């Protein structure tokens, strides 16, 4: 008996339990709705320390918009995702305080909200430092063409 859930019509030319078999199994699993949802739940927990339900609550609370620029953003973790590992490209990025956690992964307590890709890159470029962001605002305001 294997510890893997059965994927309909799954076959592999490799021995059961081998690295290649597991790779083939995971690819087949991500082609099913159940498998994609399980992958989304696992990714959210591993990367951001949060449940899928909390992600959905944040998305609904923000009405599907970026917390900074209020541009509409798509869900990054859905059953309709492409079946690839990780979040959907262009989807809502989970923003967290990098000062709380030593690594890129979040503990879940420091999650601030969901951002579009552009705002997430901008916040990261300023290294979560408000004084740098204020200096940038001052600089842009001072040199604005009138």
C-alpha positions in Angstrom: 0.0 0.0 0.0 1.4 3.4 -1.0 1.1 6.6 1.0 0.0 8.5 -2.1 -3.6 9.3 -2.9 -4.8 7.7 -6.1 -4.7 9.9 -9.2 -7.2 8.6 -11.8 -5.4 6.8 -14.7 -2.0 7.5 -13.3 0.8 5.4 -14.7 4.6 5.7 -14.7 7.4 3.7 -16.3 9.5 4.1 -13.1 9.4 2.0 -10.0 6.9 3.0 -7.3 8.4 5.5 -4.8 11.4 6.4 -6.9 12.3 10.1 -7.5 11.1 9.9 -11.1 7.9 8.1 -10.1 7.2 10.9 -7.5 7.9 13.6 -10.1 5.4 11.9 -12.6 2.9 11.5 -9.8 3.0 15.1 -8.7 2.7 16.3 -12.3 -0.4 14.1 -12.7 -1.8 15.3 -9.4 -1.5 18.9 -10.3 -3.7 18.3 -13.3 -6.6 17.5 -11.0 -8.6 20.2 -9.2 -8.1 18.4 -5.8 -4.4 18.2 -6.4 -4.1 21.9 -7.4 -6.0 22.9 -4.3 -3.8 20.7 -2.1 -0.7 22.3 -3.7 -2.1 25.8 -3.2 -2.8 25.1 0.5 0.6 23.5 1.0 2.4 26.4 -0.7 0.6 29.1 1.3 1.4 27.3 4.6 5.0 26.7 3.7 5.8 30.1 2.2 3.6 32.4 4.2 2.5 30.5 7.3 -1.2 31.0 6.5 -4.2 29.0 5.6 -6.0 29.1 2.3 -9.0 30.4 4.2 -7.0 33.3 5.6 -5.7 34.1 2.1 -9.3 34.2 0.8 -10.4 36.4 3.7 -7.7 38.9 2.9 -8.6 38.9 -0.8 -12.3 39.5 0.0 -11.5 42.2 2.7 -9.4 44.1 0.1 -12.2 43.5 -2.5 -9.8 42.0 -4.9 -7.6 45.1 -5.0 -4.0 45.9 -4.2 -3.6 47.3 -0.7 -1.4 50.2 -2.0 -2.5 51.2 -5.5 -6.1 49.7 -5.3 -5.6 48.2 -8.8 -7.6 45.0 -9.3 -5.6 41.8 -8.8 -6.3 38.2 -9.5 -6.2 35.4 -7.0 -2.7 33.8 -7.1 -3.9 30.5 -5.5 -7.0 28.9 -7.1 -8.3 25.6 -8.3 -8.2 26.9 -11.8 -4.4 27.6 -11.7 -2.3 26.3 -14.4 -1.2 23.3 -12.4 2.3 24.6 -11.9 4.0 24.8 -8.6 3.6 28.0 -6.8 1.3 30.9 -7.2 -0.3 32.0 -10.5 1.9 34.6 -12.3 0.5 38.1 -12.0 -1.7 37.1 -9.0 -1.9 38.8 -5.6 1.4 38.8 -3.7 1.3 38.1 0.0 3.1 41.0 1.7 4.8 40.6 5.0 7.2 42.4 7.3 10.7 41.2 6.5 11.9 42.6 9.8 9.9 39.9 11.6 11.2 36.8 9.9 14.9 36.0 9.2 14.2 34.3 5.9 12.1 35.1 2.8 9.4 32.9 4.2 6.8 34.4 6.6 5.7 33.1 10.0 2.2 34.2 9.2 1.8 36.7 12.1 3.6 39.4 10.1 1.4 39.2 6.9 0.3 42.8 6.1 -1.9 42.2 3.1 -2.1 41.4 -0.6 -0.3 43.6 -3.2 0.0 43.7 -7.0 3.3 42.6 -8.4 4.5 46.1 -9.1 3.8 47.4 -5.6 5.3 44.3 -4.1 8.5 44.9 -6.0 8.5 48.6 -5.0 8.1 47.9 -1.3 10.9 45.3 -1.6 13.2 47.7 -3.4 12.9 50.1 -0.5 13.7 47.2 1.9 10.5 47.9 4.0 12.1 51.2 5.2 9.6 54.1 5.6 12.4 56.7 5.8 13.7 55.6 2.3 10.1 55.7 1.0 9.6 59.2 2.4 12.9 60.3 0.9 11.8 59.0 -2.5 8.5 60.9 -2.2 10.4 64.1 -1.3 12.7 63.5 -4.3 9.9 62.9 -6.8 7.9 65.9 -5.5 10.9 68.2 -5.6 11.8 67.3 -9.2 8.4 67.1 -10.7 7.9 69.1 -14.0 5.3 71.7 -13.6 
